[in-house]
Every structure is written in structure tokens, then in C-alpha cells.
């Protein structure tokens, strides 16, 4: 559980620093971007409270991620944890002052504590009191922020931002049963080029992960993946994948769908030019036809671009980071989890038991897997393949003399 909490915290910190990872000449200076990030308020993943983050903290997280990846954003247990607690009398005084003066700054509140000889400005330290005030919602109420003005946007290079979304499709046969279909596409913001698209029987994390993997294989790793706030796009799996790829994952603001207008316009074209022409019966048939349709779409004049998406794609630079052909690209898309090793040298993943020979019972081991394909679950630093426990085979193991000493 502690490992899971640390991973959730690391993913939350990555979400804050990700806009700073792919800066270019058109962006503001790092210092200015740090100031902007520090002025925002964020929901802490552990207790749901609204918090602010200092520019220096963001700078440190950025440095740690650049040198150690996602694991470096986890916290290390402090050796002096619990030795600088705020005394009860001081805490009560802070609560009482905040109730009496909700608009006072925290600095003014601390001055009152000194004036009443409740705090000697040494122990606990000022930073400890600031953390206590932040953790207990004792900061001054924020000013109301006016509504943000909507502005159209468009990047000027391929791969600076990909937009992903699902569209509800017709009912199709998968075997002998009909299922509702969902079209998942990933479209480049600059060129309107569809880097990946396919119909699936579910609006799931698996569908989008498979499509993102296909897009990365074909074109490399983009800077940003812009999505809505659906459950699949808010999944822990996708957050880990984006962190592994150093890909920023901005979301459409709640009840503000205007930012996805480009992909929504593409969906409208699909309904009018593709689905309206012919009725398809199976997933294989519709995906084969859709692949042919995409080839036509990429070479057809786009009214906004004043050229075809393919022409636009060839006329602009690409910022995608290429993945070497010999690289195991699937390793970038697997979930990572720490599992307890039981006395019989087994672990439990999604209520299934797996044998992990060579692991110390009572310890923990890191496992890597796709949730929908547990037959390929790897463990340890050497990525060994874990074998599912076969109770029947284990029951007959002593019938083989070679197992007699085990």
C-alpha cells in the first residue's frame, strides 16, 4: 500500500511538471513558467485537499525526473519524521486566530503568535508552521478568479500535440454476438493527420493504450497527448505510460469541450462520409474499410489547412522522438507494481498466483504487465517471465524423480 501511495504521488507530481518538459523557442522562460505553475492550485492525490506548490519545489521535481525518471519523484522516508510536531496549544491558537481573522495573511497570523508569546520563532520552525497551515486549510482564502477567455490554438510542428478521443459507432458482430463499437483516433493538432485509428468493442484503457502504442511505433513519441476527462484517459495505466514516455497529458477543462473541436470535426466527417455510405457487419470489415478511408482522407483537401493533411505533414518539421527499431517498445507501456513474495515464492496479481523463483520470501519484487494479458507477466531487474501457478502439476511433482529433492 505504501508503494502504491508513493506511485500515485509520483504521477501527480509528474502531471505538474510535464508542461515544462518540452519547451521551445515560442514558450516563456523556465523561470516564468515555474512562476505560473506555482500560482495554480492542485488537488492533492492522498486527501483531496487543494494545495499550492512553490516554484522551487517544481524545479526540484523537474531535476529529479530528468535524472531518475518517475521513480525519482517518490518520497523517501525522513529519518527525523515526527520530531517537529506543532504543540497542541500552538495549533489551537492558530485555528482560533484563523476563525477570527479569515482574511489575514499567514505572516500576520504568525506575528500575532509571537506578540502573544505563543511562539519563539525558533521551534517549531517557520516552514513547519507553514506546512501545518497548508495541511489544515489555515491559509488565507484565495481571491476569486475570473473566467478564462477562450482562445483558438494550433501548433506549428508535427508531434507537438496529439488529440485522442472516442466516438460511438454502430453495433457490429464479434463472433456470433453483436457489440456496440467505439472508434478511437489520435489526430495530430498541426496537420490533422490521423496517426492511429480503429474501431473497438469497448471504450476502455486497453483500446487507447493499443492505439497509442501503434502511433508511437509509426511516428515516434509526441510531446503532448490532449484528451477529455473520461475514465480511460484518467486511468493510472495511461498516467504511468505518459510518464515513461515523458509525454505531457493535458486534459480538456470540465464542461469546456471547445479544445477538442478538431477531433470532433473529424468525427463529423467520419459519420457523413464513411458510416453513411455503407453498413458494416463485423469489426474486421469496418476496420479494413476505415483504413482505406483514412488513406483517402489524408490525400483530400482540408478546408482549414488549404491543403491535404499529407501535404501539411510533409511540409512541417516533426518533433517526435523516434524509438529505435530494436527497442522493446512494449516495455514502455506496461504497468509497474511492487508485489509481496509469499513463503511459497509466489505473488498475487489481479487475484491470480504466479511463481517467482529466486525471489526472497517476505520481500517485495517489481512486476511488469499488461492488465489484459497476464500470461506475459515479468518480474525483477532481469525481466524474467513469471509462470502462473498450476496446482494440479504441483500436486504430481513428486511422481517425477527429478523433483524428489525439492
Secondary structure, 3 states (H helix, E strand, C coil): CHHHHHHHHHHHHHHHHHHHCCCCCCCCCHHHHHHHHHHCEEECCCCCCEEECCHHHHHHHHHHHHHHCHHHHCCCCCCCCCCCCCCHHHHHHHHHHHHHCCCCCHHHHHHHHHHCCCCCCCCCCHHHHHHHHHHCCCCCCCCCCCCCCCCCCCCCCECCCEEEEEEEEEEEEECCEEEEEEEEEEEECCCCCEEEEEEECCCCHHHHHHHHHHHHHHHCECCEEEECCCCCCCCHHHHHHHHHCCCECCECCCCCHHHHHHHHHHHHHHHHHHHCCCCCCEHHHHHHHHHHHHHHHHCCEECCCCEEHHHHHHHCCECCECCCCCCCHHHHCCEEEEEECCCCCEEEECCEEEECCCCCCCCEEEEEEECCEEEEEEECCCCEECEECCHHHHHCHHHCHHHCCC
